[in-house]
Amino acid sequence: MDKITIENNLKTIIDYNREVNSSLKKIYSGVANDDEYREILEEFLDYVGLESNDETRLGAYFRLIELRENSLVLYMEKNNFSEEKKDEVLDLSYEYTSDFHFELQSDLIDFVEKQSLVTPFYLEIFKGVHLVGKAFNDFFLTWRNHIINGINRDLEKKFNNDSSKIMDFLNENNLFDLGHFAEQADRSYSALCYDENKNFVSKSYFDAFNFEIQNIVDSLDIFISNLEKLEDEIYNSKKEYLDYLQAIKNAFLETDVNLLVAKWALVDETWMQIKTPFQISHPLEFYEDKYRKAVAPEWDLRLKNSVFESVVEKDILNMYETFYKEIGKEKFRDSYNYSLANINRVQLYLSNEILIYGAQLTGLNMAQVVPNDDVISDKFGKKIFGFPEMVLENKRSLPFMKWQSVIFDENLLNNYRKYLFSDSKNFYKIFDIEVLGHEYGHNLWLDLDTETVMNKKTGLFKNIEEFKATCGGLVAYFMGKNDDLELSEKLIIDHVIRIIGLFAYKKITEVQTYYCEALIHFQLLLESRIISIIDNKIVLNFSIDSFSNLKETYINHYVDLINIYLSKTDAMEFLKRYTIKDGLYYLPQNEFLRDFVNYFTKTYEEIGNEVDNSISKDKYLNN
């Protein structure tokens, strides 16, 4: 087998996976119809202990097939489930979903093997990832229940949900990992635990979750041993894969919390050397933990699938240089050089996730930029992954929901659906601008300690960082060639639909950063008058003038944000310009905007699980 053959065979594997996913979408029929698919949904509901009705069957479909927990959460909140009962149902739903997809992925590997689609070496990559993935599935629930549902809730009760007081407590008691140069790290590879005196102590994952981590290590040993017996005659990357897997094993075995960042930096370094189309994900990158940024266990195998040619990097670089001509490179030389080097060394992989485990089973990424270690990125750059084909297929498969028809003006929603179902070409262009632009945008206006400094006082860095990332991609487009008004209008339509939809994340702790991002965008969209609110509906007012206003508004606010980053001001100083904290949740600073967000929340809580059957997808599919 040669390189051309194996890369052609990748398309066969991706096609197989697409067909499986397409067949899974048919299970949606069982939500409303008493057919063969209803049995699948009712088996799920029986396992998690919920009655079967239209709303729970929809929640079962979203959890099992779309990998989303929010529909089940909404149902349980409407029905006043206790916190303990909600946790129990979500845990059981994870167990069922992970087993369900593990079997499907076993079938995929059997297909790859029987069809001889890859070499023995890369077949072992599939099998080894799958073996280790099972151990990650077993680890995830223990991790979430201890950190997210356990320690973090204890901290919130102790300090009455005051994030500043929580951060002060963690800082004063040295409960963060030490990173490079013996300085406080911007993330944690450890967990807080209680000692015999009920005081908090920091423990490595190996000490805090010994059984689960030993299971991962044992699986890695088998993976490494099997891979050592084979040769990679296609990409000559055997050493790179083995170095990476060994580095992961060594990092998981480390027990000194002050050495964890250094050990995981070696994982980052070895991972950056793997440049084949078979990309094993980085196992600990996304931090759902909003206080210590303890990294969640995630694991997957993604195959390169270049469905379009990305051009956003050029616009990002042009924007970056334009701003620095005004700012003065000499004033912030370290930041200028660091961010520029990161962009220039990006490895971009448009891909499809084929095997998924751990945190990935609670929601797939649209894109991802990794690693998080800025010292490693300073030397080796970053990888950016985008999953455009999967995102498009998933968006098209989702049912139309009643809340969308209530919140959005009919023309806006109709134009969005026309574009979504009939214009793949512009969808990919917009994905490039808004999604990949977001990932490139993460790299800007930073140096080695920016996040640590901006996060230290209030722990709110991520609450503005997601806005910075998306805004970077948009502003790069606004400052570049944007004379295609049809594309620009579709971009704004897509952006508005996404941003307003993020209001649904208001009460979901793990993704509240995206909700905060949405609140800032919401103010800018209304300020520019490209949208308005008429009879509690979002109306789009796209014209040459309103688009010009939007560009100016976004650029001005982005410049303000750049100054926050370059001065390393605490993130709260920017966030409070747009938001207030109302109890547990953020709301817009502006009263008019606040009223609408509260209206959205009330509407979503009432009908968020109701399907809109008044309009058929056929209207758009046959357009």
C-alpha positions in Angstrom: 0.0 0.0 0.0 1.3 3.5 -0.9 0.4 7.0 0.3 -2.0 7.7 -2.5 -3.9 4.5 -1.8 -4.2 5.0 1.9 -5.3 8.6 1.6 -7.9 7.6 -0.9 -9.0 4.9 1.5 -9.5 7.6 4.2 -12.4 8.9 2.1 -13.9 5.4 2.2 -13.6 5.3 6.0 -15.1 8.8 6.3 -17.9 7.8 3.9 -18.7 4.7 6.0 -18.8 6.9 9.2 -21.0 9.4 7.4 -23.5 6.6 6.4 -23.6 5.3 10.0 -24.3 8.8 11.3 -27.0 9.3 8.7 -28.7 6.1 9.7 -28.5 7.1 13.4 -30.4 10.3 12.5 -33.3 8.2 11.5 -33.8 7.4 15.2 -35.4 10.8 15.5 -38.5 9.3 13.9 -39.1 7.5 17.2 -39.7 10.8 19.1 -43.1 11.3 17.6 -43.9 7.9 15.9 -44.5 4.5 17.5 -42.1 2.8 15.1 -38.9 0.6 15.3 -36.8 3.6 16.4 -39.0 4.4 19.4 -37.8 1.2 21.1 -34.2 2.5 21.0 -35.2 5.7 22.7 -37.3 3.9 25.3 -34.5 1.6 26.1 -32.3 4.6 26.9 -35.1 6.2 29.0 -35.6 3.0 30.9 -31.9 2.8 31.7 -31.7 6.4 33.0 -35.0 6.1 34.9 -37.2 8.6 33.0 -40.7 8.2 31.8 -41.4 8.1 28.0 -43.1 11.1 26.5 -42.5 13.5 23.6 -40.1 15.7 25.6 -38.1 12.9 27.2 -37.8 11.0 23.9 -36.5 14.2 22.3 -34.0 14.5 25.1 -33.0 10.9 24.6 -32.4 11.5 20.9 -30.3 14.6 21.5 -28.3 12.8 24.2 -27.7 9.6 22.4 -27.3 10.7 18.8 -26.4 14.4 18.9 -24.4 14.0 22.2 -26.1 17.0 23.8 -27.1 17.0 27.5 -29.0 20.3 27.5 -32.4 18.9 26.4 -32.4 16.4 29.3 -31.2 19.1 31.7 -34.0 21.4 30.6 -36.6 18.7 31.1 -35.4 18.0 34.6 -35.3 21.6 35.6 -38.8 22.1 34.4 -39.9 19.2 36.5 -38.0 20.3 39.6 -35.5 17.4 39.8 -33.1 17.7 42.7 -29.5 18.4 41.9 -28.6 14.9 43.0 -31.2 13.3 40.8 -30.1 15.4 37.8 -26.5 14.3 38.4 -27.7 10.7 38.5 -29.6 10.9 35.3 -26.8 12.6 33.5 -24.3 10.0 34.7 -26.5 7.1 33.6 -27.1 8.8 30.2 -23.3 9.1 29.8 -22.8 5.4 30.6 -25.5 4.4 28.1 -24.3 6.8 25.4 -20.6 5.8 25.8 -21.4 2.1 25.5 -23.6 2.7 22.5 -21.0 4.6 20.6 -18.2 2.3 21.7 -19.9 -0.6 19.9 -20.5 1.5 16.8 -16.8 2.4 16.7 -15.9 -1.3 17.2 -17.9 -2.0 14.1 -16.1 0.8 12.2 -12.7 -0.7 13.1 -13.9 -4.1 12.0 -14.9 -2.6 8.6 -11.5 -0.9 8.2 -9.7 -4.2 9.0 -11.9 -6.4 6.8 -11.6 -4.0 3.9 -7.8 -3.7 4.4 -8.1 0.1 4.1 -5.0 0.9 6.1 -1.6 -0.7 6.8 -1.1 -2.9 9.9 0.6 0.0 11.6 -2.4 2.3 11.2 -4.9 -0.4 11.9 -3.2 -0.6 15.3 -3.6 3.2 15.7 -7.3 2.6 15.3 -7.3 -0.3 17.7 -5.0 1.3 20.3 -7.0 4.6 20.3 -10.2 2.5 20.9 -8.6 0.5 23.7 -7.4 3.6 25.5 -10.7 5.4 24.7 -12.6 2.9 26.8 -10.4 3.8 29.8 -11.1 7.5 29.1 -14.8 6.8 29.1 -14.5 5.2 32.5 -12.4 8.1 33.8 -14.6 10.9 32.7 -17.6 10.4 35.0 -15.3 10.1 38.1 -13.5 13.3 37.0 -16.7 15.2 36.5 -18.3 14.1 39.7 -15.2 14.9 41.8 -14.3 18.3 40.3 -17.3 19.8 38.5 -20.1 18.4 40.6 -18.1 18.0 43.9 -15.2 20.3 44.8 -16.4 23.3 42.7 -19.9 23.2 44.2 -18.3 23.0 47.7 -16.2 26.1 46.9 -19.3 27.9 45.6 -21.2 27.1 48.8 -18.3 28.1 51.0 -17.9 31.5 49.2 -21.5 32.2 48.2 -20.8 31.9 44.5 -18.3 34.8 44.6 -15.7 33.9 42.0 -13.3 36.6 43.3 -13.3 35.2 46.8 -12.8 31.6 45.5 -9.8 32.8 43.4 -8.4 34.6 46.4 -8.7 31.5 48.5 -7.1 29.3 45.9 -4.2 31.8 45.5 -3.6 32.4 49.2 -3.5 28.7 49.8 -1.2 27.9 46.8 -3.8 25.5 45.3 -2.7 26.0 41.7 -0.2 23.9 39.9 3.2 25.5 39.3 4.1 25.9 35.6 7.3 26.8 33.8 9.8 28.9 35.7 8.1 27.9 39.0 5.3 30.4 38.3 1.6 29.7 38.7 0.3 27.8 35.7 -2.8 28.9 33.7 -4.3 25.4 34.0 -4.2 22.4 36.3 -3.4 18.7 35.7 -4.3 18.0 39.3 -7.5 17.9 41.5 -8.4 19.4 44.8 -9.1 16.8 47.5 -9.8 16.9 51.2 -7.1 15.8 53.7 -7.9 14.1 57.0 -8.6 17.5 58.5 -11.1 18.5 55.8 -8.6 21.0 54.3 -8.1 21.3 50.6 -4.9 19.7 49.1 -3.9 19.4 45.5 -3.2 15.9 44.2 -2.1 14.6 40.8 -4.7 12.8 38.8 -2.7 9.6 39.5 -3.2 10.1 43.2 -6.7 11.5 43.1 -8.1 9.0 40.6 -5.6 6.1 41.0 -7.9 3.3 39.7 -9.0 5.1 36.6 -5.5 6.5 35.7 -3.9 3.1 36.2 -6.5 1.7 33.8 -5.4 4.3 31.2 -1.7 3.6 31.8 -2.3 -0.2 31.4 -4.1 0.4 28.1 -1.4 2.7 26.9 1.2 0.0 27.7 -0.7 -2.5 25.4 -1.0 0.2 22.7 2.7 1.0 22.8 3.7 -2.7 22.9 1.6 -3.5 19.9 2.8 -0.5 17.9 6.4 -1.3 18.6 6.1 -4.6 16.7 5.0 -2.8 13.5 6.5 -0.3 11.0 5.1 2.8 9.4 6.2 2.4 5.8 3.8 5.2 4.6 4.7 8.2 6.7 7.7 7.0 8.6 6.2 8.3 11.9 6.5 5.3 14.2 8.9 7.1 16.5 6.7 10.2 16.7 3.6 8.1 17.7 5.6 6.1 20.2 7.2 9.2 21.7 3.8 10.8 22.1 2.1 7.8 23.7 5.1 7.3 26.1 5.0 10.9 27.1 1.2 10.6 27.9 1.9 7.6 30.0 4.8 9.3 31.9 2.6 12.4 32.5 -0.2 10.4 33.9 2.2 8.6 36.2 3.6 11.8 37.7 2.6 12.4 41.3 4.5 15.7 42.1 1.9 18.4 41.4 4.7 20.9 40.7 6.1 18.8 37.9 2.8 18.1 36.2 2.9 21.1 33.8 6.5 20.2 32.7 5.5 16.6 32.1 2.4 17.6 30.1 4.6 20.1 28.2 6.5 17.1 26.9 3.2 15.6 25.8 2.6 18.8 23.8 6.0 18.8 22.3 5.8 15.2 21.1 2.3 15.6 19.8 3.3 18.5 17.6 5.7 16.2 15.8 2.9 14.0 14.5 2.0 15.4 11.1 0.2 12.5 9.4 -3.5 12.5 8.3 -4.2 10.2 11.3 -4.3 12.6 14.2 -4.8 11.3 17.8 -6.2 14.1 19.8 -4.5 15.7 22.8 -6.0 14.0 25.8 -6.1 16.9 28.3 -6.8 20.3 26.7 -10.3 21.6 27.3 -10.9 23.0 30.8 -14.5 22.7 31.9 -13.3 23.6 35.5 -13.8 27.4 35.7 -11.7 27.9 38.8 -8.4 25.9 38.6 -8.8 25.2 34.9 -8.4 21.4 35.6 -8.3 19.8 32.2 -11.0 17.4 31.2 -10.2 13.9 29.9 -11.0 13.8 26.2 -9.7 11.4 23.5 -10.4 10.8 19.9 -9.0 9.9 16.5 -9.5 12.4 13.7 -8.8 11.8 10.0 -7.8 14.6 7.7 -10.6 15.7 5.3 -9.9 18.9 3.4 -13.3 19.9 2.0 -12.2 23.5 1.2 -9.1 25.6 1.1 -8.8 27.9 4.1 -7.7 31.5 3.4 -8.4 33.1 6.8 -4.8 33.1 8.0 -3.8 35.7 5.5 -6.5 38.1 6.7 -5.6 37.5 10.3 -2.0 38.3 9.6 -2.9 41.5 7.6 -5.1 42.7 10.4 -2.5 41.9 13.1 0.2 43.9 11.2 -2.2 46.8 10.6 -3.1 47.2 14.2 0.5 46.9 15.3 1.6 49.7 13.0 -0.8 51.9 15.0 0.1 50.4 18.4 3.8 50.3 17.9 5.6 46.9 17.8 8.4 48.2 20.0 6.0 48.9 22.9 4.9 45.2 23.1 7.8 43.4 21.3 7.4 40.1 23.3 3.7 39.9 22.6 4.1 40.9 18.9 6.7 38.2 18.3 5.0 35.5 20.3 1.6 35.8 18.6 3.1 36.2 15.2 5.3 33.1 15.6 2.3 31.1 16.7 0.3 32.1 13.6 3.2 31.4 11.3 3.7 27.9 12.7 0.1 26.8 12.7 -0.5 23.3 11.4 -4.1 23.3 10.0 -6.1 20.1 9.8 -9.6 20.1 8.3 -10.8 16.7 9.7 -13.5 14.4 10.7 -13.6 12.9 14.2 -14.0 9.2 13.7 -13.5 7.7 17.2 -14.6 9.7 20.2 -14.3 9.2 24.0 -14.4 10.9 27.4 -15.6 14.5 27.4 -16.1 14.4 23.6 -19.3 12.3 24.3 -20.8 15.4 26.0 -20.5 17.6 22.9 -18.3 17.6 19.8 -16.1 20.5 18.8 -16.6 22.7 15.7 -12.9 23.4 15.8 -10.0 23.4 18.2 -6.6 25.1 18.7 -4.0 23.3 20.8 -1.8 22.9 22.8 -2.6 25.4 25.6 1.1 25.5 26.8 2.4 28.8 25.7 6.1 27.9 26.3 5.7 24.9 24.0 3.7 26.9 21.4 6.5 29.5 21.4 8.8 26.8 20.2 6.6 24.5 18.1 3.4 26.5 17.3 -0.1 25.1 17.4 -2.4 22.8 15.6 -5.8 24.1 14.5 -8.5 21.5 13.8 -11.7 22.3 12.0 -14.6 19.8 11.4 -16.6 21.7 8.8 -18.3 18.7 7.0 -19.4 17.2 10.3 -20.7 20.6 11.5 -22.7 21.2 8.4 -24.2 17.7 8.5 -25.2 18.0 12.1 -26.8 21.5 11.7 -28.8 20.1 8.8 -30.0 17.1 10.7 -31.3 19.0 13.8 -35.1 19.4 14.0 -36.6 22.9 13.8 -37.5 24.1 17.3 -40.5 26.2 18.4 -38.3 28.6 20.4 -36.5 29.6 17.1 -39.8 30.7 15.5 -40.7 32.7 18.6 -37.4 34.4 19.0 -36.4 35.1 15.4 -38.2 37.1 12.8 -39.6 34.9 10.1 -37.6 36.4 7.2 -34.3 36.0 9.2 -35.0 32.4 10.1 -36.2 31.6 6.6 -33.1 33.1 5.0 -30.8 31.3 7.4 -32.4 27.9 6.6 -32.2 28.6 2.8 -28.5 29.3 3.2 -27.9 26.3 5.5 -29.6 23.7 3.3 -28.6 24.9 -0.2 -25.3 26.8 -0.1 -22.5 24.5 1.1 -19.9 26.7 -0.7 -20.7 29.8 1.3 -21.2 27.8 4.5 -17.5 26.7 4.2 -16.4 30.3 3.5 -18.2 31.4 6.6 -16.8 28.5 8.6 -13.4 29.7 7.5 -14.1 33.3 8.7 -16.0 32.7 11.9 -14.9 29.3 13.1 -11.3 28.9 11.9 -10.9 32.7 12.4 -12.0 32.1 16.0 -9.2 29.5 16.5 -6.6 31.8 14.9 -8.0 34.7 17.0 -7.1 32.8 20.2 -3.5 33.2 19.3 -3.4 37.0 19.2 -2.3 39.7 21.6 -0.7 37.2 24.0 2.7 36.5 25.5 3.8 33.7 27.9 2.0 34.9 31.0 -1.0 36.8 29.7 -3.7 34.3 30.7 -2.2 33.8 34.2 -2.1 37.5 34.9 -5.5 38.4 33.5 -7.1 35.4 35.3 -5.5 35.6 38.7 -7.9 38.0 40.5 -11.3 36.9 39.3 -10.8 33.7 37.2 -12.8 35.2 34.3 -10.2 35.2 31.5 -12.2 32.6 29.5 -15.3 34.7 29.8 -13.8 37.3 27.5 -11.3 35.1 25.6 -14.0 33.4 23.5 -15.3 36.8 22.5 -11.8 37.9 21.6 -11.3 34.8 19.4 -14.5 35.2 17.4 -14.1 38.9 17.1 -10.6 38.4 15.8 -11.9 36.3 12.9 -14.7 38.8 12.1 -12.6 41.9 12.3 -10.0 40.3 10.0 -12.7 39.8 7.5 -14.1 43.3 8.0 -10.7 44.9 7.5 -9.9 42.7 4.4 -11.7 42.1 1.1 -15.4 42.1 2.1 -17.1 43.4 -1.0 -19.1 40.3 -1.6 -22.3 41.5 -0.1 -24.1 38.2 -0.5 -21.4 36.4 1.5 -21.3 39.2 4.1 -25.1 39.1 4.6 -25.0 35.3 5.0 -22.1 35.7 7.4 -24.1 38.1 9.6 -27.2 35.9 9.4 -25.2 32.9 10.6 -23.5 35.0 13.3 -26.8 36.3 14.7 -28.4 32.9 14.7 -25.4 31.4 16.6 -25.1 34.2 19.1 -28.7 34.4 20.1 -28.8 30.6 20.4 -25.9 30.7 22.9 -28.3 32.4 25.4 -29.5 28.8 26.0 -26.2 28.2 27.8 -26.9 30.7 30.5 -27.3 28.1 33.3 -24.9 25.4 32.0 -21.7 26.0 34.0 -19.3 24.2 31.6 -20.1 26.4 28.7 -21.0 29.7 30.4 -17.9 31.3 28.7 -19.8 31.1 25.4 -22.9 32.6 26.9 -20.8 35.6 28.1 -19.3 35.9 24.6 -22.9 36.0 23.3 -23.8 38.9 25.7 -21.0 41.0 24.4 -21.8 40.3 20.7 -25.5 41.0 21.4 -24.6 44.6 22.6 -22.5 45.2 19.5 -25.1 43.9 17.1 -27.8 46.1 18.5 -25.4 49.1 18.9 -24.6 48.9 15.2 -28.3 48.6 14.4 -27.8 45.7 12.1 -30.4 43.9 14.2 -33.3 45.3 16.1 -35.9 43.8 18.5 -39.5 44.2 17.3 -42.3 42.6 19.3 -39.7 40.5 21.1 -38.3 39.1 17.9 -34.8 39.5 16.5 -35.0 41.3 13.1 -32.1 41.6 10.7 -31.6 45.1 9.0 -28.8 44.2 6.6 -27.8 47.0 4.2 -24.6 48.6 3.0 -24.9 51.3 5.7 -25.8 48.9 8.6 -22.9 46.6 7.5 -20.6 49.6 7.5 -21.8 50.5 11.0 -21.3 46.9 12.2 -17.7 46.9 10.9 -16.9 50.1 12.6 -18.5 49.0 15.9 -16.7 45.7 16.0 -13.3 47.2 15.1 -13.7 49.9 17.9 -14.6 47.4 20.6 -11.9 45.0 19.4 -9.3 47.8 19.8 -10.5 48.3 23.3 -10.1 44.6 24.0 -6.6 44.6 22.5 -5.6 47.2 25.0 -6.9 45.1 27.8 -4.8 42.2 26.6 -1.6 44.1 26.0 -1.8 45.7 29.4 -2.8 42.4 31.0 -5.7 44.0 32.8 -7.9 41.6 34.8 -10.6 40.2 32.5 -13.4 41.5 34.7 -12.5 45.1 33.7 -13.7 44.3 30.1 -16.5 42.0 31.0 -18.2 44.5 33.4 -18.5 47.0 30.5 -21.1 44.7 29.0 -22.5 42.6 31.8 -23.6 42.5 35.4 -23.8 39.5 37.8 -27.3 38.7 38.9 -26.9 36.0 41.5 -25.4 33.0 39.8 -25.7 34.4 36.2 -24.4 37.1 34.0 -26.9 39.5 32.3 -26.4 42.4 29.9 -25.5 45.8 31.5 -28.0 47.5 29.3 -31.6 47.2 30.7 -33.3 46.8 27.3 -30.9 44.0 26.4 -31.3 42.5 29.8 -35.1 42.3 29.4 -34.7 40.5 26.1 -32.3 37.9 27.5 -34.7 37.3 30.4 -37.5 36.9 27.9 -35.3 34.4 25.9 -34.6 32.4 29.1 -38.3 32.3 30.0 -39.3 31.3 26.5 -36.5 28.7 26.2 -37.4 27.1 29.6 -41.0 26.9 28.6 -40.7 25.5 25.0 -37.0 24.7 24.5 -37.9 21.1 24.0 -40.8 21.6 21.7 -40.3 20.7 18.0 -41.8 23.1 15.3 -43.8 20.8 13.1 -45.4 23.7 11.2 -42.7 23.8 8.6 -41.0 20.9 6.8 -37.3 20.7 5.8 -38.5 19.6 2.4 -39.2 23.3 1.7 -35.4 23.9 1.8 -34.1 20.5 0.7 -36.1 20.8 -2.6 -35.3 24.5 -3.1 
